[in-house]
Amino acid sequence: MKLYKTRRMVLLNMENQYVRIPDEWDSLLNRPDLHQYLQTAEFDSVSVEDAASMIRDELLPPIGTQEIWASGVTYYRSREARMDEAKKSGGSDFYDRVYDAERPELFFKATPHRVAGSGEAVRIRKDSHWNVPEPELTLLVNAAGKIIGYTVGNDMSSRDIEGENPLYLPQAKTYDRSAAIGPCLFISESPLSDTSVIGLEIWRDGVVVFQEEIALNQMKRKPDELVRYLYRESSFPAGCFLMTGTGIVPPNDFTLQHEDEIRITIEPIGTLVNVVE
């Protein structure tokens, strides 16, 4: 089941039939019986044509008052990249150690007003010259700490700022429209298969300039583990989103440019599309 948030309504797509969900977004996501409610309640139907029009023209990021958090160095490729970028600052072994440590790296990423949805623009910092997207499976976790859904996430990152000093991580990661999620929430009672693939394409002037994919089973840290650590000493009354790290890192000589188009696909969720402003 897929939930879309549009300017006019919340849409549920179940087996290519669309209905209107009357509930307020945050309350809906924190229903203890969410999956059963969406499957069995009677809702007003919406035509496929009207739903497609709203998803195309009025789509919003699928977020209410939730915070977005993120986890780092959960894939071996990310470990390598972080060690490489931090060599000059003397911080490279930090990332090696956190990859093998019991405690994961978790950090605050974005408040809702800094988040872009699919079809909206993301940004690169004016004071950075080395910027990349980080395509990530993103968990929707309710207030009780239960994973209830999934979306596609883009953790925009300024690699030169983070590499200059690990203490600059918040500036490298958190700024206006440094995070994007969408296009929808995939609501499922069972975990997403670890054979699912994350695919990244970066388009420039109509040409693909970078393309790569990775399966979720390459992630060392598992979703439940990350959520348990995040919820140890923090409460989230409306739930939260948790980006689970990236295993796709463009080469060191690559940086995003204005007007690049970023496409991140995770099936069965869909494709998150953003243009760099």
C-alpha positions as CSV (number, residue, x, y, z in Angstrom):
1,M,0.0,0.0,0.0
2,K,1.2,3.5,-0.9
3,L,0.3,6.7,0.8
4,Y,0.7,10.0,-1.1
5,K,0.4,13.4,0.5
6,T,-0.9,16.1,-1.8
7,R,-2.1,19.7,-1.3
8,R,-5.7,18.6,-1.3
9,M,-5.8,15.2,0.4
10,V,-4.0,12.0,1.5
11,L,-4.3,9.4,-1.2
12,L,-4.0,5.6,-0.6
13,N,-3.1,3.5,-3.6
14,M,-4.0,-0.2,-3.0
15,E,-3.8,-2.5,-6.0
16,N,-4.1,0.5,-8.3
17,Q,-7.3,1.8,-6.7
18,Y,-7.2,5.2,-5.1
19,V,-9.1,6.3,-2.1
20,R,-9.2,9.5,0.0
21,I,-8.0,9.2,3.6
22,P,-9.8,11.6,5.9
23,D,-7.4,11.4,8.9
24,E,-4.9,14.1,9.9
25,W,-1.4,13.0,8.8
26,D,0.4,12.6,12.1
27,S,-2.6,10.9,13.8
28,L,-2.9,8.5,10.8
29,L,0.7,7.4,10.9
30,N,0.5,6.7,14.6
31,R,-2.6,4.5,14.6
32,P,-1.7,1.3,16.4
33,D,-3.8,-0.6,13.8
34,L,-2.6,1.4,10.7
35,H,-2.1,-1.5,8.3
36,Q,-5.4,-3.2,9.2
37,Y,-7.2,0.2,9.1
38,L,-6.0,1.0,5.6
39,Q,-7.0,-2.4,4.4
40,T,-10.4,-2.7,5.9
41,A,-11.9,0.8,6.4
42,E,-14.3,2.3,3.9
43,F,-13.0,5.4,2.2
44,D,-14.2,7.6,-0.6
45,S,-12.8,6.5,-4.0
46,V,-10.8,8.8,-6.2
47,S,-10.5,8.2,-10.0
48,V,-7.2,7.1,-11.4
49,E,-7.2,10.2,-13.5
50,D,-7.7,12.6,-10.6
51,A,-5.2,10.8,-8.5
52,A,-2.6,10.8,-11.2
53,S,-3.1,14.6,-11.7
54,M,-2.7,15.3,-8.0
55,I,0.4,13.1,-7.7
56,R,1.9,14.8,-10.8
57,D,1.0,18.5,-9.9
58,E,0.3,18.7,-6.1
59,L,2.6,16.1,-4.5
60,L,4.1,17.1,-1.1
61,P,6.9,15.3,0.8
62,P,5.3,12.6,2.9
63,I,6.0,14.2,6.2
64,G,4.1,15.9,9.0
65,T,5.8,17.2,12.1
66,Q,8.3,14.3,12.2
67,E,12.0,14.9,12.4
68,I,14.4,13.2,10.0
69,W,17.4,11.5,11.5
70,A,20.2,9.6,9.7
71,S,22.7,6.9,10.2
72,G,26.2,6.8,8.7
73,V,28.9,4.3,7.8
74,T,26.4,1.4,7.6
75,Y,27.9,0.1,4.3
76,Y,31.5,-0.8,3.6
77,R,31.6,1.6,0.7
78,S,30.6,4.5,2.9
79,R,33.3,3.6,5.4
80,E,35.9,3.8,2.6
81,A,34.7,7.1,1.3
82,R,34.5,8.7,4.7
83,M,38.0,7.5,5.6
84,D,39.4,8.9,2.3
85,E,37.8,12.3,2.6
86,A,39.0,12.7,6.3
87,K,42.6,11.8,5.7
88,K,44.0,15.3,5.7
89,S,42.2,16.2,8.9
90,G,43.5,13.1,10.7
91,G,40.0,11.9,11.3
92,S,40.0,8.9,9.0
93,D,40.2,6.2,11.7
94,F,37.0,7.6,13.3
95,Y,35.0,6.1,10.5
96,D,36.9,2.8,10.5
97,R,36.2,2.4,14.2
98,V,32.5,3.3,14.0
99,Y,31.9,0.8,11.2
100,D,33.1,-2.0,13.6
101,A,31.7,-0.5,16.8
102,E,28.6,-1.8,18.6
103,R,27.1,1.7,18.7
104,P,26.1,3.1,15.3
105,E,26.6,6.7,14.1
106,L,23.3,8.6,14.3
107,F,22.8,12.2,13.6
108,F,20.0,14.8,13.2
109,K,19.3,15.6,9.6
110,A,16.2,17.8,9.1
111,T,13.1,19.4,10.4
112,P,10.0,19.2,8.2
113,H,10.4,22.7,6.7
114,R,13.9,21.9,5.4
115,V,12.6,18.8,3.5
116,A,11.9,18.6,-0.3
117,G,9.5,16.1,-1.9
118,S,9.7,14.4,-5.2
119,G,9.6,16.9,-8.0
120,E,11.0,19.7,-5.7
121,A,14.5,21.2,-5.7
122,V,17.3,20.2,-3.4
123,R,20.3,22.5,-2.7
124,I,24.0,22.5,-2.5
125,R,25.8,24.8,-0.1
126,K,27.3,28.0,-1.4
127,D,30.4,27.5,0.7
128,S,31.1,24.0,-0.5
129,H,32.7,22.8,-3.7
130,W,32.3,19.0,-3.3
131,N,28.7,17.9,-3.1
132,V,27.0,14.5,-3.6
133,P,23.6,12.9,-3.1
134,E,23.4,9.9,-0.8
135,P,20.5,7.6,-1.8
136,E,19.1,5.8,1.2
137,L,16.3,3.6,2.3
138,T,14.4,5.7,4.8
139,L,12.3,4.1,7.6
140,L,9.1,5.5,8.9
141,V,9.0,4.8,12.7
142,N,5.9,5.5,14.8
143,A,5.9,7.0,18.3
144,A,6.1,3.5,19.8
145,G,9.3,2.8,18.0
146,K,7.8,0.4,15.4
147,I,8.9,0.5,11.8
148,I,5.6,0.9,9.9
149,G,6.7,2.0,6.5
150,Y,9.4,3.0,4.1
151,T,10.2,5.8,1.7
152,V,13.1,6.8,-0.6
153,G,15.6,9.3,0.9
154,N,18.3,11.7,-0.4
155,D,20.8,12.7,2.2
156,M,22.5,15.7,0.5
157,S,26.1,16.0,1.7
158,S,29.0,18.4,1.4
159,R,32.0,16.1,1.4
160,D,34.7,18.7,1.6
161,I,33.2,20.3,4.7
162,E,32.8,17.0,6.5
163,G,36.3,15.9,5.4
164,E,37.9,19.1,6.7
165,N,36.9,18.2,10.2
166,P,34.5,15.5,11.6
167,L,33.1,18.1,13.9
168,Y,31.7,20.0,10.9
169,L,29.3,17.1,10.2
170,P,26.2,19.1,11.1
171,Q,27.1,21.9,8.6
172,A,27.9,19.3,5.9
173,K,24.5,17.6,6.4
174,T,21.9,20.0,7.8
175,Y,20.8,23.1,5.8
176,D,17.7,24.2,3.9
177,R,16.5,21.4,1.5
178,S,19.5,19.2,2.3
179,A,17.0,16.3,2.6
180,A,14.5,14.9,0.3
181,I,12.0,12.0,0.8
182,G,9.3,10.5,-1.4
183,P,7.4,10.0,-3.6
184,C,5.2,8.2,-1.1
185,L,5.1,6.0,2.0
186,F,5.1,2.3,1.4
187,I,3.1,0.8,4.3
188,S,3.8,-2.9,5.0
189,E,3.4,-5.3,7.9
190,S,6.5,-7.2,6.8
191,P,10.0,-5.9,6.5
192,L,11.2,-4.8,3.1
193,S,13.2,-7.6,1.4
194,D,16.9,-7.2,1.8
195,T,17.3,-8.2,-1.8
196,S,15.6,-4.9,-2.7
197,V,17.9,-2.6,-4.7
198,I,18.7,1.1,-4.4
199,G,19.5,2.7,-7.7
200,L,20.9,6.1,-8.3
201,E,21.1,8.1,-11.6
202,I,22.4,11.6,-12.0
203,W,21.4,13.4,-15.2
204,R,23.2,16.5,-16.6
205,D,22.1,18.1,-19.8
206,G,20.1,15.1,-20.8
207,V,22.9,12.6,-20.2
208,V,23.5,10.2,-17.4
209,V,26.8,11.2,-15.7
210,F,26.7,8.7,-12.9
211,Q,24.8,5.5,-12.3
212,E,25.1,2.8,-9.7
213,E,23.0,0.4,-7.6
214,I,23.3,-1.7,-4.5
215,A,21.2,-4.2,-2.7
216,L,20.0,-3.7,0.9
217,N,21.7,-6.9,2.0
218,Q,25.0,-5.0,1.7
219,M,24.0,-2.9,4.8
220,K,25.9,-4.0,7.9
221,R,23.6,-2.4,10.3
222,K,20.0,-3.6,10.2
223,P,17.0,-1.3,10.4
224,D,15.7,-2.7,13.8
225,E,19.1,-2.1,15.3
226,L,19.3,1.5,14.2
227,V,15.8,2.2,15.5
228,R,16.6,0.7,18.9
229,Y,19.6,3.0,19.3
230,L,17.7,6.0,18.2
231,Y,14.9,5.4,20.6
232,R,17.0,4.6,23.6
233,E,17.0,8.1,25.1
234,S,14.9,10.1,22.7
235,S,11.1,10.3,22.3
236,F,9.2,11.1,19.1
237,P,5.6,11.9,19.9
238,A,4.6,11.9,16.2
239,G,7.2,9.3,15.1
240,C,10.2,10.0,13.0
241,F,12.0,9.2,9.7
242,L,15.4,7.5,9.8
243,M,17.7,7.4,6.8
244,T,19.7,4.2,6.9
245,G,23.0,5.2,5.2
246,T,24.3,4.8,1.7
247,G,26.4,2.3,-0.1
248,I,26.6,4.4,-3.3
249,V,29.3,7.1,-3.4
250,P,30.3,8.8,-6.7
251,P,34.1,9.0,-7.4
252,N,36.1,11.7,-5.7
253,D,36.4,13.8,-8.8
254,F,32.6,14.1,-9.1
255,T,30.5,16.9,-7.7
256,L,26.9,18.0,-8.3
257,Q,26.2,21.0,-10.4
258,H,23.2,23.3,-10.5
259,E,20.3,21.8,-12.6
260,D,21.5,18.3,-12.3
261,E,18.6,15.8,-11.9
262,I,18.9,13.2,-9.2
263,R,16.8,10.0,-9.5
264,I,16.7,7.5,-6.7
265,T,14.7,4.3,-7.1
266,I,13.8,1.6,-4.6
267,E,11.1,-0.8,-5.6
268,P,8.4,-1.3,-4.6
269,I,8.4,2.2,-3.2
270,G,9.1,4.2,-6.4
271,T,11.4,6.9,-7.7
272,L,12.4,10.1,-5.9
273,V,13.3,12.8,-8.4
274,N,14.9,16.1,-7.5
275,V,16.7,18.9,-9.4
276,V,19.7,20.7,-7.8
277,E,18.9,24.4,-7.4
